[in-house]
């Protein structure tokens, strides 16, 4: 199991994270395989359905056998109990829509990366004080990239992940990373209008190549 610092490092190196949920485990596995083939190395499955835990367990089995370099995490976590059971099932990181100290404590106890959700300066600061190494800003389409630029004044070094409003295009990635984000999460926009796994791979691959060329450079 990777340490929290190793997961954070890998996320910053491959900073496009698909955000995905589907109730059918076989289909979810096909999406993970397609993203992995396209170069994705960090994947967030969301806890948004009644059988999310069972599907996650199947994804964890897939990662162990077919996608050894993929970091699999769980999103939409509100309670410490949910964090605990998904970590036990193999979650390498936990993403929250909000910031709660009890979930932070569970992640820290297991040395699992914790990415809480925050919006205002006070919320972001509170999250970092609780130990967050990356803070999630959601919804990105509501605040816009100019908001990220404004945050960078008083918070020049805080690692930020934006989800919502990020489009799977080089132009959109350039805008958000140029504004100062460190990671983007892309959900429905990444999979919109594409049901074939091969087409998803074809969509993801150039974006990952583009981002990898920029990680150590300037946007």
N, C-alpha and C positions, 0 to 999 in steps of 0.2 A: 504493500500500500504506500502510495506517495505521501510525503509530508505536505502540510499546508503550504509551506514556502515553495516546495517543488511544483505544486499545482499552480500557484500564482505565477511562478516563472514561466511555466509552459503556456499559461493563458496569455501572458504578455507577449510571448513569442509567436503565437498563432491566434491573433486577437479577433477572430470572427467566430462567434459562438452561436450555432443554430439553437433556437428555442422551440421545442416541439412537443406535442402530445398527440397520441392516437390511442384509441381503446383496443385496437387489434395488435397483438404482440408481433405477429409475423410481418405486418405492414410496417410497424415501427422499426423492426429490425432491418427491413429493406431500406428504409430511409437512413438509418445510421450507417449501413454499409455504403450507400450512395455518397453520403457526405464524407465518409472516411476515404473513399476512393478519390474524392475531389481534393483531398488535402486537409480536411478538417481534423483537428486533434483535440478539441474540447467541445463537448456536446452537453446541452442542458435539456433534460426531459422534465416536463412540468407535472406537478401533482394536481391535475385539474379534472380528474375523472374518478369514478367510484373504484375502478380497478387499476388505477395508476401504479399502485405498489406491485401488483402482480406483473404488469407489463415491464416495469423497471427491473424486476428480478430476471426476466427473460433477456432484457438488454444487457444486464450485467454478465450473464452467461455468454452472450455473443461477444462482448468485449474481451472476455478472458480467452476465448478460443480463436476469434477471427480478426480482432482489431486491437492488438496488444499495446499500441502506442496511443490509444484514444483515452482521454480523461473524461469520464462520465459523471455528471452531477445531477442533482435534483433541484428544481425550482418550485416556486409558489409554496414555500413552507412557512407556516404561521406558528406552529407549536413545537415545543421541545420534544414531545413524544413522537411527532412525525419526523423531526430531524434525526432522532435516535434510531428509529426503525429503518429509515432509508440509508443512514450511515452503516448500519449493521448489514444491509443488503448490498453494500458496495459503493455508495455515493462518495466520490472524491471531493466534492464541494457542495455547499448548500447555498441556494439563492433565495432571498426573501423579498417580497414586495414592500416590506416594512422593516423596521429595526427593532428587535426584541432581545433583551439581555439574556433570557433563558435559552434561546436558540444559540446565541453567541457562546454561552457557557458550555453547551453540549458539544459544539464544534471544537472549541478549545480543548475540552477534555479528551477528545479523540484525535486532536491535531488534524482536523479537517478544515479546509479553506471555507471561510464564511464571507458571503457577498450580500450584505443587507441592502435594502432599498431606502433611499433618502432623497430629499429634494432641496430643502432650504439649507443655507449655510449652517444653521444650528443643528439640523438633523444630520448633515454630513459629518460635522465635527463630533457629534455624539456617537455616531457609528465608528469613527476612527478611534475615539477614546475607549470604546468597548473592544477594540482589537481588529476592526475590519481593515484588510490590506487592499481591497478593492471595494468601492461603493457603487451600487447600481442606481442610476438616474432613470426614472420611468414616470410618465411616458415622454420619450424624447421628442415626439412630434408636438407635444403640448408646450414644452419650454423652448425648443429650437436650439440650433448650434450657437447662436449669440449668447445664450444663457451660459453655456459651457465656457465661452471666452470670458464672460464676466466672472465666473467662479475662479478662473485661473489667476486672477489678481490676488485675492486673499488666500487661495489654496493652490499654490503652484506645483506642489509635489504629490498631492492626494491622487491616488489611482482611481480613475472613473470609468465605469462601464455604462454605456447608454443602450437602452432597449426601447423599441417603439419608435417608429418614424425613420428607421434606417432602411434604406432601399438597397437591394443587391446590385448596385452599380458602382463603377469606379468613381463617378462624380459624387455620389452620396458619401462613399467612404472617405474621399478626399476632404469633403466639407466637414464631416464630423471629426476625423482625426486631425485635420488642420485647426479645428477649434480647440483641440486639446484633450479629447478623450483618449483612453488607453486601450479600450476594448469595446467592441459592439456586439450586442445580441440581436439576432434577426429571426423573427418568428414567421408569421404568415406571409410576409413579403418574399421570403426566400423560397417558399414552396407554392406560391400562388400560380395557378394555371399550369402546374407541372405535376403530373401524377406518376410519370415514368421515372424510375430510379436513375436510369442512364441520363435522362435529361437534367435531373437534379445534379448529378456529378458534373455534367457539362456546364451548368450554371455556376456551381461552386468553385470549380478548379481555377478559372482565371482570376476570381476574386481573391482566393488564397495566395495565388502566385503574386498578385499585385501587392497584397498586404505584406507578404514576406519580404518583398523587395524594398518595402518602405519602413519596416520595423526599426532598422538601424539608421534610417535616413531622415529626410525632411519632407513633410507633406506640402 
